[in-house]
Amino acid sequence: MQSQIAEQLLSMLGQGGSAEGSISGEAISQAILNLEKALTEQPAIQAELEDEDAEIEQVSLGARAAPLKEMLRHAHKIDSYVMWRPE
């Protein structure tokens, strides 16, 4: 995920300001709620992603957040955690 998008999603989770971190337990539930609320409050902003052929594909922030929401829900369901760090 592009770092700018990742930072934006982490901020929406309530975990902004940290390049690496983790979240577990009830904090996951709150993060999911924060993310969903932030996404509904966002105007229909489209993120641009250039492919190798220089064509521009429009990808909504909601679509980019979908795998993150699924990962958080799964971690919460199995009482686990989610970690992140830059590569």
HELIX and SHEET records of a PDB file:
HELIX    1   1 SER A    3  LEU A   13  1                                  11    
HELIX    2   2 GLU A   26  GLU A   41  1                                  16    
HELIX    3   3 LEU A   61  LYS A   77  1                                  17    
SHEET    1   A 2 GLY A  21  SER A  24  0                                        
SHEET    2   A 2 TYR A  81  TRP A  84 -1                                        
SHEET    1   B 2 GLN A  46  GLU A  50  0                                        
SHEET    2   B 2 ILE A  56  SER A  60 -1                                        
END                                                                             
